[in-house]
Amino acid sequence: MAVSKTRAAPDIREAVAAGIEHIGENYLQEALSKMAELQDLPLVWHFIGPIQSNKTRAIAEHFDWVHSVDRLKIAQRLSAQRPDQLPPLNICLQVNISGEASKSGVTLAELPELASAVAALPGLRLRGLMAIPAPASDSAARRVPLRALREAMTALELPLDTLSMGMSDDLDEAIAEGSTLVRIGTALFGARDYSTPAAEEQ
Ligand SMILES: *Cc1c(COP(=O)(O)O)cnc(C)c1O
């Protein structure tokens, strides 16, 4: 997946010309305007940013996947608001795998209960787990949380097929630990400039 937050539609077009089909976006308004500009392309759109309740309807209407679900209330809204004519919305539950107090994501302790509740929602299809591990300086340390996420998914004993893990800095380790979907921004597009207007909306 190419993560295109702060990138303009022409940058995405270039990535698509190079073979990218999956696009990840963190900010709703920014994503909606790029979707409008790129309507002619057969892209799969993934929402990967924090979700506020007042954004769930637009997310359910416009995206194919959501990777950042960590509360049942948000999942229930996405399920109820998914339009009938669309297939169920693909969901990954975001896990706070490094146990950082201030970070998003369900805890490992609360994951099984959330996963079974989300798996039962009719407008959603639970596909797997997503995590953003805390940065680590060496490769062996980077593998620890990635392995923990894989083991947590196996332990759920649900029919899941997606391990959304691996970013520019832990791509190789994530693949070695069984990632099925890496989310790459910087390594594809270069360093992000957060002073651009698109990144300021939230
Ligand atoms: C920004 C972002 C990425 C991409 O990060 P890079 O380090 O630029 O590859 C991946 N996943 C999420 C959830 C992000 O917010």
The ligand as an SDF file (V2000), in Angstrom:
LIG
                    3D

 15 15  0  0  0  0  0  0  0  0999 V2000
    2.1870    7.6200    7.7290 C   0  0  0  0  0  0  0  0  0  0  0  0
    1.8310    6.2110    7.9890 C   0  0  0  0  0  0  0  0  0  0  0  0
    2.5160    5.1470    7.3520 C   0  0  0  0  0  0  0  0  0  0  0  0
    3.7020    5.3460    6.4280 C   0  0  0  0  0  0  0  0  0  0  0  0
    4.8430    5.7000    7.1560 O   0  0  0  0  0  0  0  0  0  0  0  0
    6.2870    5.8110    6.4640 P   0  0  0  0  0  0  0  0  0  0  0  0
    7.2100    5.7220    7.5990 O   0  0  0  0  0  0  0  0  0  0  0  0
    6.3100    7.1450    5.7830 O   0  0  0  0  0  0  0  0  0  0  0  0
    6.4220    4.6930    5.5020 O   0  0  0  0  0  0  0  0  0  0  0  0
    2.0750    3.8600    7.5980 C   0  0  0  0  0  0  0  0  0  0  0  0
    1.0410    3.6090    8.4150 N   0  0  0  0  0  0  0  0  0  0  0  0
    0.3740    4.5850    9.0510 C   0  0  0  0  0  0  0  0  0  0  0  0
   -0.7690    4.2370    9.9370 C   0  0  0  0  0  0  0  0  0  0  0  0
    0.7470    5.9100    8.8640 C   0  0  0  0  0  0  0  0  0  0  0  0
    0.0900    6.8770    9.5160 O   0  0  0  0  0  0  0  0  0  0  0  0
  1  2  1  0
  2  3  1  0
  2 14  2  0
  3  4  1  0
  3 10  2  0
  4  5  1  0
  5  6  1  0
  6  7  2  0
  6  8  1  0
  6  9  1  0
 10 11  1  0
 11 12  2  0
 12 13  1  0
 12 14  1  0
 14 15  1  0
M  END
$$$$
